Amino acid sequence: MPRSSVVLSPSALGADEIDAAARRVWELAGATAPLNLREVDDGAALQVRGGETVVLTVLRPRLLPTLDEVARLLPGVADLPSGTRFWSDAYTPWEPEGAIGVAILDAVVSASGARVVHHGLR
């Protein structure tokens, strides 16, 4: 079972943002394996792969009907970005490679002003 995260953002999270963040993290980590992104199921998900390992899967962003949904589904989450309208589910493996996926999500939100909530991380 993977570790899950949620990205809350004013605009839909896109492949270009994920690609740029992944490449920054990959470079900082000094990784030598090839990094690639691939769409899964006609764009329903985007996977980031380091070598042969999937390090991050991000599902297609969904438009939030209201911010009440965030309060209902993620109680206690505050400090949402101004104009938050989109919810994107993301999954990383529990194996050590999953830390790279978490770092990529953190880099995405740092660059875009979005908010990420990681479930199961302390």
A tleap script that builds the chain and sets N, CA, C and O, in Angstrom:
source leaprc.protein.ff14SB
mol = sequence {
  NMET PRO ARG SER SER VAL VAL LEU SER PRO
  SER ALA LEU GLY ALA ASP GLU ILE ASP ALA
  ALA ALA ARG ARG VAL TRP GLU LEU ALA GLY
  ALA THR ALA PRO LEU ASN LEU ARG GLU VAL
  ASP ASP GLY ALA ALA LEU GLN VAL ARG GLY
  GLY GLU THR VAL VAL LEU THR VAL LEU ARG
  PRO ARG LEU LEU PRO THR LEU ASP GLU VAL
  ALA ARG LEU LEU PRO GLY VAL ALA ASP LEU
  PRO SER GLY THR ARG PHE TRP SER ASP ALA
  TYR THR PRO TRP GLU PRO GLU GLY ALA ILE
  GLY VAL ALA ILE LEU ASP ALA VAL VAL SER
  ALA SER GLY ALA ARG VAL VAL HIE HIE GLY
  LEU CARG
}
set mol.1.N position { 0.847 -1.172 0.000 }
set mol.1.CA position { 0.000 0.000 0.000 }
set mol.1.C position { 0.892 1.234 0.000 }
set mol.1.O position { 1.818 1.314 0.807 }
set mol.2.N position { 0.643 2.187 -0.871 }
set mol.2.CA position { 1.512 3.360 -0.952 }
set mol.2.C position { 1.184 4.393 0.121 }
set mol.2.O position { 0.135 4.343 0.763 }
set mol.3.N position { 2.092 5.308 0.291 }
set mol.3.CA position { 1.893 6.468 1.153 }
set mol.3.C position { 1.150 7.500 0.313 }
set mol.3.O position { 1.449 7.656 -0.871 }
set mol.4.N position { 0.193 8.204 0.900 }
set mol.4.CA position { -0.591 9.150 0.099 }
set mol.4.C position { -0.377 10.584 0.564 }
set mol.4.O position { -0.073 10.847 1.728 }
set mol.5.N position { -0.546 11.495 -0.378 }
set mol.5.CA position { -0.447 12.930 -0.133 }
set mol.5.C position { -1.542 13.613 -0.933 }
set mol.5.O position { -2.100 13.036 -1.866 }
set mol.6.N position { -1.840 14.845 -0.558 }
set mol.6.CA position { -2.818 15.660 -1.281 }
set mol.6.C position { -2.182 17.016 -1.539 }
set mol.6.O position { -1.613 17.623 -0.632 }
set mol.7.N position { -2.277 17.494 -2.778 }
set mol.7.CA position { -1.821 18.835 -3.121 }
set mol.7.C position { -3.056 19.697 -3.329 }
set mol.7.O position { -3.941 19.350 -4.111 }
set mol.8.N position { -3.111 20.825 -2.624 }
set mol.8.CA position { -4.209 21.787 -2.739 }
set mol.8.C position { -3.633 23.039 -3.383 }
set mol.8.O position { -2.653 23.603 -2.897 }
set mol.9.N position { -4.251 23.470 -4.484 }
set mol.9.CA position { -3.642 24.550 -5.258 }
set mol.9.C position { -4.676 25.443 -5.931 }
set mol.9.O position { -5.805 25.019 -6.181 }
set mol.10.N position { -4.282 26.693 -6.224 }
set mol.10.CA position { -5.176 27.609 -6.937 }
set mol.10.C position { -5.371 27.224 -8.405 }
set mol.10.O position { -6.421 27.501 -8.985 }
set mol.11.N position { -4.364 26.588 -9.006 }
set mol.11.CA position { -4.485 26.161 -10.405 }
set mol.11.C position { -4.178 24.667 -10.485 }
set mol.11.O position { -3.556 24.094 -9.590 }
set mol.12.N position { -4.625 24.061 -11.564 }
set mol.12.CA position { -4.435 22.615 -11.729 }
set mol.12.C position { -2.945 22.284 -11.815 }
set mol.12.O position { -2.202 22.910 -12.571 }
set mol.13.N position { -2.528 21.306 -11.043 }
set mol.13.CA position { -1.147 20.846 -11.055 }
set mol.13.C position { -0.880 20.157 -12.390 }
set mol.13.O position { -1.611 19.246 -12.777 }
set mol.14.N position { 0.166 20.592 -13.094 }
set mol.14.CA position { 0.417 20.061 -14.427 }
set mol.14.C position { 1.727 19.309 -14.553 }
set mol.14.O position { 2.580 19.355 -13.667 }
set mol.15.N position { 1.869 18.622 -15.664 }
set mol.15.CA position { 3.063 17.815 -15.930 }
set mol.15.C position { 4.329 18.667 -15.966 }
set mol.15.O position { 5.387 18.223 -15.520 }
set mol.16.N position { 4.228 19.890 -16.495 }
set mol.16.CA position { 5.420 20.744 -16.566 }
set mol.16.C position { 5.948 21.086 -15.177 }
set mol.16.O position { 7.158 21.072 -14.950 }
set mol.17.N position { 5.039 21.394 -14.244 }
set mol.17.CA position { 5.452 21.710 -12.871 }
set mol.17.C position { 6.083 20.493 -12.197 }
set mol.17.O position { 7.103 20.604 -11.516 }
set mol.18.N position { 5.470 19.349 -12.395 }
set mol.18.CA position { 5.982 18.121 -11.782 }
set mol.18.C position { 7.338 17.762 -12.383 }
set mol.18.O position { 8.253 17.373 -11.658 }
set mol.19.N position { 7.470 17.889 -13.694 }
set mol.19.CA position { 8.724 17.582 -14.377 }
set mol.19.C position { 9.850 18.487 -13.883 }
set mol.19.O position { 10.943 18.010 -13.578 }
set mol.20.N position { 9.587 19.792 -13.801 }
set mol.20.CA position { 10.623 20.734 -13.358 }
set mol.20.C position { 11.064 20.428 -11.926 }
set mol.20.O position { 12.258 20.426 -11.629 }
set mol.21.N position { 10.100 20.172 -11.044 }
set mol.21.CA position { 10.433 19.858 -9.650 }
set mol.21.C position { 11.203 18.542 -9.559 }
set mol.21.O position { 12.171 18.440 -8.806 }
set mol.22.N position { 10.780 17.543 -10.318 }
set mol.22.CA position { 11.451 16.241 -10.294 }
set mol.22.C position { 12.898 16.374 -10.753 }
set mol.22.O position { 13.795 15.773 -10.163 }
set mol.23.N position { 13.121 17.140 -11.779 }
set mol.23.CA position { 14.491 17.302 -12.289 }
set mol.23.C position { 15.377 18.041 -11.284 }
set mol.23.O position { 16.554 17.712 -11.136 }
set mol.24.N position { 14.807 19.051 -10.585 }
set mol.24.CA position { 15.576 19.756 -9.549 }
set mol.24.C position { 15.968 18.796 -8.423 }
set mol.24.O position { 17.125 18.760 -8.005 }
set mol.25.N position { 15.007 18.029 -7.943 }
set mol.25.CA position { 15.277 17.083 -6.853 }
set mol.25.C position { 16.277 16.025 -7.310 }
set mol.25.O position { 17.196 15.675 -6.569 }
set mol.26.N position { 16.103 15.521 -8.515 }
set mol.26.CA position { 16.982 14.483 -9.064 }
set mol.26.C position { 18.415 14.993 -9.140 }
set mol.26.O position { 19.357 14.284 -8.788 }
set mol.27.N position { 18.567 16.229 -9.604 }
set mol.27.CA position { 19.895 16.828 -9.726 }
set mol.27.C position { 20.522 17.042 -8.344 }
set mol.27.O position { 21.695 16.729 -8.139 }
set mol.28.N position { 19.742 17.575 -7.398 }
set mol.28.CA position { 20.257 17.801 -6.044 }
set mol.28.C position { 20.661 16.493 -5.370 }
set mol.28.O position { 21.611 16.463 -4.588 }
set mol.29.N position { 19.947 15.424 -5.671 }
set mol.29.CA position { 20.256 14.115 -5.088 }
set mol.29.C position { 21.483 13.480 -5.739 }
set mol.29.O position { 22.030 12.505 -5.225 }
set mol.30.N position { 21.910 14.036 -6.870 }
set mol.30.CA position { 23.049 13.467 -7.577 }
set mol.30.C position { 22.748 12.114 -8.192 }
set mol.30.O position { 23.648 11.300 -8.398 }
set mol.31.N position { 21.478 11.879 -8.483 }
set mol.31.CA position { 21.061 10.586 -9.039 }
set mol.31.C position { 21.599 10.413 -10.455 }
set mol.31.O position { 21.670 11.369 -11.227 }
set mol.32.N position { 21.971 9.190 -10.781 }
set mol.32.CA position { 22.524 8.918 -12.107 }
set mol.32.C position { 21.569 8.129 -12.998 }
set mol.32.O position { 21.732 8.111 -14.218 }
set mol.33.N position { 20.582 7.481 -12.401 }
set mol.33.CA position { 19.609 6.723 -13.208 }
set mol.33.C position { 18.769 7.700 -14.023 }
set mol.33.O position { 18.567 8.838 -13.598 }
set mol.34.N position { 18.278 7.278 -15.184 }
set mol.34.CA position { 17.444 8.179 -15.978 }
set mol.34.C position { 16.134 8.497 -15.257 }
set mol.34.O position { 15.564 7.652 -14.567 }
set mol.35.N position { 15.678 9.715 -15.432 }
set mol.35.CA position { 14.411 10.167 -14.859 }
set mol.35.C position { 13.419 10.326 -15.991 }
set mol.35.O position { 13.706 11.003 -16.979 }
set mol.36.N position { 12.250 9.707 -15.859 }
set mol.36.CA position { 11.233 9.922 -16.877 }
set mol.36.C position { 9.854 10.072 -16.275 }
set mol.36.O position { 9.560 9.582 -15.184 }
set mol.37.N position { 9.017 10.769 -17.028 }
set mol.37.CA position { 7.612 10.932 -16.677 }
set mol.37.C position { 6.798 10.212 -17.726 }
set mol.37.O position { 7.136 10.224 -18.909 }
set mol.38.N position { 5.719 9.583 -17.282 }
set mol.38.CA position { 4.835 8.944 -18.256 }
set mol.38.C position { 3.395 9.087 -17.792 }
set mol.38.O position { 3.078 8.992 -16.606 }
set mol.39.N position { 2.544 9.319 -18.773 }
set mol.39.CA position { 1.111 9.372 -18.497 }
set mol.39.C position { 0.578 7.949 -18.432 }
set mol.39.O position { 1.010 7.072 -19.180 }
set mol.40.N position { -0.360 7.739 -17.534 }
set mol.40.CA position { -0.988 6.437 -17.364 }
set mol.40.C position { -2.484 6.600 -17.596 }
set mol.40.O position { -3.080 7.588 -17.168 }
set mol.41.N position { -3.083 5.634 -18.271 }
set mol.41.CA position { -4.532 5.594 -18.466 }
set mol.41.C position { -5.066 6.881 -19.097 }
set mol.41.O position { -5.953 7.538 -18.552 }
set mol.42.N position { -4.509 7.219 -20.247 }
set mol.42.CA position { -4.936 8.405 -21.004 }
set mol.42.C position { -4.894 9.689 -20.189 }
set mol.42.O position { -5.782 10.534 -20.309 }
set mol.43.N position { -3.868 9.839 -19.363 }
set mol.43.CA position { -3.686 11.073 -18.607 }
set mol.43.C position { -4.368 11.105 -17.253 }
set mol.43.O position { -4.365 12.142 -16.590 }
set mol.44.N position { -4.953 9.992 -16.825 }
set mol.44.CA position { -5.599 9.965 -15.506 }
set mol.44.C position { -4.565 10.086 -14.386 }
set mol.44.O position { -4.884 10.525 -13.282 }
set mol.45.N position { -3.331 9.696 -14.679 }
set mol.45.CA position { -2.255 9.792 -13.692 }
set mol.45.C position { -0.943 10.074 -14.414 }
set mol.45.O position { -0.775 9.753 -15.591 }
set mol.46.N position { -0.028 10.678 -13.680 }
set mol.46.CA position { 1.311 10.944 -14.186 }
set mol.46.C position { 2.289 10.263 -13.235 }
set mol.46.O position { 2.252 10.498 -12.027 }
set mol.47.N position { 3.156 9.424 -13.777 }
set mol.47.CA position { 4.150 8.740 -12.956 }
set mol.47.C position { 5.529 9.324 -13.205 }
set mol.47.O position { 5.905 9.619 -14.340 }
set mol.48.N position { 6.274 9.483 -12.118 }
set mol.48.CA position { 7.678 9.874 -12.191 }
set mol.48.C position { 8.472 8.620 -11.855 }
set mol.48.O position { 8.276 8.004 -10.808 }
set mol.49.N position { 9.366 8.257 -12.758 }
set mol.49.CA position { 10.175 7.049 -12.584 }
set mol.49.C position { 11.650 7.430 -12.548 }
set mol.49.O position { 12.140 8.191 -13.382 }
set mol.50.N position { 12.329 6.885 -11.570 }
set mol.50.CA position { 13.778 7.006 -11.488 }
set mol.50.C position { 14.360 5.656 -11.833 }
set mol.50.O position { 14.272 4.715 -11.044 }
set mol.51.N position { 14.955 5.553 -13.007 }
set mol.51.CA position { 15.387 4.242 -13.480 }
set mol.51.C position { 14.157 3.393 -13.729 }
set mol.51.O position { 13.277 3.789 -14.494 }
set mol.52.N position { 14.080 2.238 -13.098 }
set mol.52.CA position { 12.931 1.338 -13.261 }
set mol.52.C position { 11.919 1.471 -12.128 }
set mol.52.O position { 10.933 0.736 -12.094 }
set mol.53.N position { 12.150 2.394 -11.206 }
set mol.53.CA position { 11.319 2.507 -10.009 }
set mol.53.C position { 10.378 3.702 -10.089 }
set mol.53.O position { 10.799 4.818 -10.393 }
set mol.54.N position { 9.110 3.459 -9.815 }
set mol.54.CA position { 8.149 4.565 -9.722 }
set mol.54.C position { 8.372 5.236 -8.373 }
set mol.54.O position { 8.274 4.585 -7.333 }
set mol.55.N position { 8.675 6.543 -8.381 }
set mol.55.CA position { 8.901 7.271 -7.132 }
set mol.55.C position { 7.714 8.161 -6.767 }
set mol.55.O position { 7.588 8.585 -5.619 }
set mol.56.N position { 6.836 8.448 -7.747 }
set mol.56.CA position { 5.693 9.319 -7.493 }
set mol.56.C position { 4.635 9.085 -8.558 }
set mol.56.O position { 4.949 8.956 -9.741 }
set mol.57.N position { 3.379 9.031 -8.131 }
set mol.57.CA position { 2.240 8.992 -9.041 }
set mol.57.C position { 1.282 10.089 -8.606 }
set mol.57.O position { 0.865 10.134 -7.449 }
set mol.58.N position { 0.932 10.974 -9.536 }
set mol.58.CA position { 0.005 12.073 -9.247 }
set mol.58.C position { -1.227 11.886 -10.124 }
set mol.58.O position { -1.128 11.784 -11.347 }
set mol.59.N position { -2.382 11.842 -9.480 }
set mol.59.CA position { -3.633 11.697 -10.222 }
set mol.59.C position { -4.075 13.036 -10.795 }
set mol.59.O position { -3.645 14.094 -10.334 }
set mol.60.N position { -4.930 12.978 -11.796 }
set mol.60.CA position { -5.457 14.176 -12.448 }
set mol.60.C position { -6.092 15.092 -11.391 }
set mol.60.O position { -6.844 14.617 -10.540 }
set mol.61.N position { -5.796 16.404 -11.436 }
set mol.61.CA position { -6.384 17.340 -10.472 }
set mol.61.C position { -7.907 17.399 -10.614 }
set mol.61.O position { -8.457 17.293 -11.710 }
set mol.62.N position { -8.561 17.570 -9.469 }
set mol.62.CA position { -10.024 17.703 -9.465 }
set mol.62.C position { -10.399 19.071 -8.923 }
set mol.62.O position { -9.791 19.569 -7.975 }
set mol.63.N position { -11.400 19.662 -9.533 }
set mol.63.CA position { -11.909 20.955 -9.089 }
set mol.63.C position { -12.698 20.753 -7.802 }
set mol.63.O position { -13.578 19.895 -7.734 }
set mol.64.N position { -12.382 21.544 -6.786 }
set mol.64.CA position { -13.113 21.459 -5.521 }
set mol.64.C position { -14.442 22.190 -5.645 }
set mol.64.O position { -14.466 23.328 -6.113 }
set mol.65.N position { -15.547 21.572 -5.240 }
set mol.65.CA position { -16.829 22.276 -5.300 }
set mol.65.C position { -16.850 23.466 -4.339 }
set mol.65.O position { -17.331 24.544 -4.687 }
set mol.66.N position { -16.326 23.263 -3.127 }
set mol.66.CA position { -16.203 24.333 -2.127 }
set mol.66.C position { -15.029 23.987 -1.220 }
set mol.66.O position { -14.564 22.847 -1.201 }
set mol.67.N position { -14.557 24.974 -0.474 }
set mol.67.CA position { -13.478 24.704 0.473 }
set mol.67.C position { -13.974 23.911 1.677 }
set mol.67.O position { -13.175 23.369 2.440 }
set mol.68.N position { -15.290 23.845 1.847 }
set mol.68.CA position { -15.848 23.016 2.918 }
set mol.68.C position { -15.421 21.559 2.744 }
set mol.68.O position { -15.281 20.829 3.726 }
set mol.69.N position { -15.214 21.138 1.501 }
set mol.69.CA position { -14.771 19.764 1.246 }
set mol.69.C position { -13.396 19.514 1.853 }
set mol.69.O position { -13.132 18.431 2.375 }
set mol.70.N position { -12.515 20.519 1.786 }
set mol.70.CA position { -11.189 20.362 2.382 }
set mol.70.C position { -11.329 20.193 3.893 }
set mol.70.O position { -10.700 19.313 4.481 }
set mol.71.N position { -12.152 21.032 4.520 }
set mol.71.CA position { -12.353 20.948 5.971 }
set mol.71.C position { -12.961 19.601 6.361 }
set mol.71.O position { -12.620 19.040 7.403 }
set mol.72.N position { -13.848 19.093 5.537 }
set mol.72.CA position { -14.499 17.817 5.833 }
set mol.72.C position { -13.537 16.637 5.661 }
set mol.72.O position { -13.508 15.730 6.492 }
set mol.73.N position { -12.760 16.653 4.591 }
set mol.73.CA position { -11.887 15.517 4.277 }
set mol.73.C position { -10.512 15.582 4.945 }
set mol.73.O position { -9.880 14.554 5.185 }
set mol.74.N position { -10.061 16.798 5.242 }
set mol.74.CA position { -8.756 16.982 5.886 }
set mol.74.C position { -8.918 17.878 7.113 }
set mol.74.O position { -8.419 19.003 7.119 }
set mol.75.N position { -9.604 17.403 8.146 }
set mol.75.CA position { -9.829 18.253 9.311 }
set mol.75.C position { -8.508 18.726 9.916 }
set mol.75.O position { -7.543 17.968 10.012 }
set mol.76.N position { -8.487 19.974 10.314 }
set mol.76.CA position { -7.292 20.533 10.931 }
set mol.76.C position { -6.304 21.128 9.954 }
set mol.76.O position { -5.326 21.744 10.379 }
set mol.77.N position { -6.521 20.967 8.664 }
set mol.77.CA position { -5.608 21.560 7.680 }
set mol.77.C position { -5.992 23.024 7.499 }
set mol.77.O position { -7.128 23.348 7.154 }
set mol.78.N position { -5.033 23.889 7.736 }
set mol.78.CA position { -5.271 25.333 7.622 }
set mol.78.C position { -4.240 25.926 6.669 }
set mol.78.O position { -3.476 25.202 6.031 }
set mol.79.N position { -4.230 27.220 6.584 }
set mol.79.CA position { -3.259 27.936 5.752 }
set mol.79.C position { -3.296 27.493 4.294 }
set mol.79.O position { -2.262 27.222 3.684 }
set mol.80.N position { -4.509 27.425 3.750 }
set mol.80.CA position { -4.632 27.082 2.330 }
set mol.80.C position { -4.198 28.270 1.486 }
set mol.80.O position { -4.403 29.418 1.882 }
set mol.81.N position { -3.605 28.011 0.337 }
set mol.81.CA position { -3.232 29.110 -0.546 }
set mol.81.C position { -4.470 29.906 -0.959 }
set mol.81.O position { -5.555 29.348 -1.121 }
set mol.82.N position { -4.295 31.187 -1.122 }
set mol.82.CA position { -5.400 32.032 -1.570 }
set mol.82.C position { -5.917 31.522 -2.912 }
set mol.82.O position { -5.138 31.239 -3.823 }
set mol.83.N position { -7.223 31.409 -3.020 }
set mol.83.CA position { -7.825 30.965 -4.275 }
set mol.83.C position { -7.744 29.471 -4.518 }
set mol.83.O position { -7.892 29.030 -5.658 }
set mol.84.N position { -7.513 28.676 -3.478 }
set mol.84.CA position { -7.431 27.220 -3.648 }
set mol.84.C position { -8.690 26.698 -4.318 }
set mol.84.O position { -9.804 26.943 -3.855 }
set mol.85.N position { -8.496 25.971 -5.424 }
set mol.85.CA position { -9.624 25.431 -6.175 }
set mol.85.C position { -9.426 23.980 -6.602 }
set mol.85.O position { -10.382 23.320 -7.008 }
set mol.86.N position { -8.192 23.476 -6.513 }
set mol.86.CA position { -7.911 22.134 -7.031 }
set mol.86.C position { -7.330 21.209 -5.967 }
set mol.86.O position { -6.603 21.635 -5.070 }
set mol.87.N position { -7.675 19.939 -6.096 }
set mol.87.CA position { -7.226 18.856 -5.217 }
set mol.87.C position { -6.562 17.817 -6.111 }
set mol.87.O position { -7.164 17.350 -7.077 }
set mol.88.N position { -5.317 17.455 -5.790 }
set mol.88.CA position { -4.612 16.407 -6.541 }
set mol.88.C position { -4.110 15.355 -5.562 }
set mol.88.O position { -3.348 15.665 -4.646 }
set mol.89.N position { -4.535 14.112 -5.756 }
set mol.89.CA position { -4.031 13.004 -4.946 }
set mol.89.C position { -2.693 12.550 -5.516 }
set mol.89.O position { -2.501 12.524 -6.732 }
set mol.90.N position { -1.772 12.192 -4.624 }
set mol.90.CA position { -0.454 11.722 -5.048 }
set mol.90.C position { -0.046 10.541 -4.171 }
set mol.90.O position { -0.420 10.460 -3.002 }
set mol.91.N position { 0.722 9.636 -4.753 }
set mol.91.CA position { 1.131 8.424 -4.045 }
set mol.91.C position { 2.621 8.184 -4.236 }
set mol.91.O position { 3.157 8.345 -5.333 }
set mol.92.N position { 3.280 7.797 -3.148 }
set mol.92.CA position { 4.697 7.452 -3.181 }
set mol.92.C position { 4.865 6.095 -2.501 }
set mol.92.O position { 4.081 5.754 -1.614 }
set mol.93.N position { 5.869 5.316 -2.898 }
set mol.93.CA position { 6.069 4.015 -2.259 }
set mol.93.C position { 6.608 4.176 -0.831 }
set mol.93.O position { 7.226 5.188 -0.499 }
set mol.94.N position { 6.364 3.172 -0.005 }
set mol.94.CA position { 6.896 3.170 1.360 }
set mol.94.C position { 8.391 2.869 1.367 }
set mol.94.O position { 9.071 3.151 2.353 }
set mol.95.N position { 8.904 2.305 0.292 }
set mol.95.CA position { 10.327 2.000 0.212 }
set mol.95.C position { 11.125 3.310 0.254 }
set mol.95.O position { 10.545 4.388 0.125 }
set mol.96.N position { 12.441 3.226 0.432 }
set mol.96.CA position { 13.258 4.443 0.507 }
set mol.96.C position { 13.081 5.388 -0.687 }
set mol.96.O position { 13.215 6.603 -0.538 }
set mol.97.N position { 12.781 4.841 -1.865 }
set mol.97.CA position { 12.591 5.688 -3.046 }
set mol.97.C position { 11.410 6.641 -2.876 }
set mol.97.O position { 11.344 7.680 -3.533 }
set mol.98.N position { 10.488 6.286 -1.998 }
set mol.98.CA position { 9.337 7.143 -1.755 }
set mol.98.C position { 9.727 8.504 -1.209 }
set mol.98.O position { 9.012 9.484 -1.417 }
set mol.99.N position { 10.865 8.578 -0.506 }
set mol.99.CA position { 11.333 9.870 0.009 }
set mol.99.C position { 11.625 10.834 -1.138 }
set mol.99.O position { 11.459 12.045 -0.993 }
set mol.100.N position { 12.057 10.300 -2.273 }
set mol.100.CA position { 12.295 11.148 -3.447 }
set mol.100.C position { 10.972 11.708 -3.946 }
set mol.100.O position { 10.887 12.890 -4.279 }
set mol.101.N position { 9.941 10.875 -4.001 }
set mol.101.CA position { 8.625 11.338 -4.422 }
set mol.101.C position { 8.076 12.421 -3.510 }
set mol.101.O position { 7.500 13.402 -3.980 }
set mol.102.N position { 8.254 12.244 -2.199 }
set mol.102.CA position { 7.816 13.261 -1.235 }
set mol.102.C position { 8.586 14.560 -1.470 }
set mol.102.O position { 7.997 15.640 -1.445 }
set mol.103.N position { 9.894 14.462 -1.697 }
set mol.103.CA position { 10.706 15.655 -1.962 }
set mol.103.C position { 10.260 16.355 -3.244 }
set mol.103.O position { 10.277 17.584 -3.315 }
set mol.104.N position { 9.862 15.585 -4.252 }
set mol.104.CA position { 9.362 16.187 -5.497 }
set mol.104.C position { 8.081 16.959 -5.223 }
set mol.104.O position { 7.927 18.085 -5.696 }
set mol.105.N position { 7.157 16.372 -4.466 }
set mol.105.CA position { 5.922 17.089 -4.125 }
set mol.105.C position { 6.228 18.358 -3.343 }
set mol.105.O position { 5.632 19.403 -3.601 }
set mol.106.N position { 7.154 18.278 -2.385 }
set mol.106.CA position { 7.526 19.464 -1.616 }
set mol.106.C position { 8.116 20.543 -2.526 }
set mol.106.O position { 7.855 21.730 -2.330 }
set mol.107.N position { 8.905 20.137 -3.515 }
set mol.107.CA position { 9.481 21.099 -4.461 }
set mol.107.C position { 8.406 21.724 -5.346 }
set mol.107.O position { 8.476 22.911 -5.665 }
set mol.108.N position { 7.414 20.930 -5.742 }
set mol.108.CA position { 6.303 21.462 -6.548 }
set mol.108.C position { 5.583 22.559 -5.787 }
set mol.108.O position { 5.345 23.638 -6.329 }
set mol.109.N position { 5.233 22.292 -4.536 }
set mol.109.CA position { 4.469 23.288 -3.783 }
set mol.109.C position { 5.322 24.492 -3.425 }
set mol.109.O position { 4.809 25.608 -3.344 }
set mol.110.N position { 6.596 24.288 -3.212 }
set mol.110.CA position { 7.491 25.411 -2.933 }
set mol.110.C position { 7.558 26.363 -4.125 }
set mol.110.O position { 7.574 27.582 -3.954 }
set mol.111.N position { 7.597 25.806 -5.317 }
set mol.111.CA position { 7.686 26.625 -6.530 }
set mol.111.C position { 6.355 27.252 -6.922 }
set mol.111.O position { 6.330 28.312 -7.547 }
set mol.112.N position { 5.243 26.604 -6.560 }
set mol.112.CA position { 3.940 27.069 -7.055 }
set mol.112.C position { 3.079 27.769 -6.012 }
set mol.112.O position { 2.051 28.353 -6.354 }
set mol.113.N position { 3.481 27.719 -4.751 }
set mol.113.CA position { 2.661 28.327 -3.710 }
set mol.113.C position { 1.462 27.482 -3.322 }
set mol.113.O position { 0.533 27.982 -2.688 }
set mol.114.N position { 1.468 26.216 -3.690 }
set mol.114.CA position { 0.384 25.301 -3.325 }
set mol.114.C position { 0.625 24.805 -1.899 }
set mol.114.O position { 1.554 25.259 -1.230 }
set mol.115.N position { -0.190 23.897 -1.446 }
set mol.115.CA position { -0.067 23.306 -0.096 }
set mol.115.C position { -0.121 21.797 -0.256 }
set mol.115.O position { -0.965 21.282 -0.990 }
set mol.116.N position { 0.767 21.083 0.420 }
set mol.116.CA position { 0.740 19.623 0.374 }
set mol.116.C position { 0.481 19.088 1.780 }
set mol.116.O position { 0.987 19.618 2.769 }
set mol.117.N position { -0.306 18.043 1.842 }
set mol.117.CA position { -0.572 17.337 3.094 }
set mol.117.C position { -0.121 15.899 2.873 }
set mol.117.O position { -0.672 15.188 2.032 }
set mol.118.N position { 0.880 15.479 3.629 }
set mol.118.CA position { 1.388 14.110 3.531 }
set mol.118.C position { 0.730 13.283 4.626 }
set mol.118.O position { 0.826 13.629 5.803 }
set mol.119.N position { 0.076 12.215 4.263 }
set mol.119.CA position { -0.539 11.316 5.240 }
set mol.119.C position { 0.488 10.284 5.679 }
set mol.119.O position { 1.231 9.753 4.854 }
set mol.120.N position { 0.529 10.005 6.954 }
set mol.120.CA position { 1.406 8.955 7.451 }
set mol.120.C position { 2.846 9.365 7.651 }
set mol.120.O position { 3.682 8.518 7.967 }
set mol.121.N position { 3.168 10.642 7.479 }
set mol.121.CA position { 4.535 11.108 7.743 }
set mol.121.C position { 4.531 11.851 9.069 }
set mol.121.O position { 3.592 12.586 9.374 }
set mol.122.N position { 5.558 11.663 9.836 }
set mol.122.CA position { 5.629 12.364 11.130 }
set mol.122.C position { 6.854 13.214 11.171 }
set mol.122.O position { 7.105 13.887 12.170 }
savepdb mol mol.pdb
quit
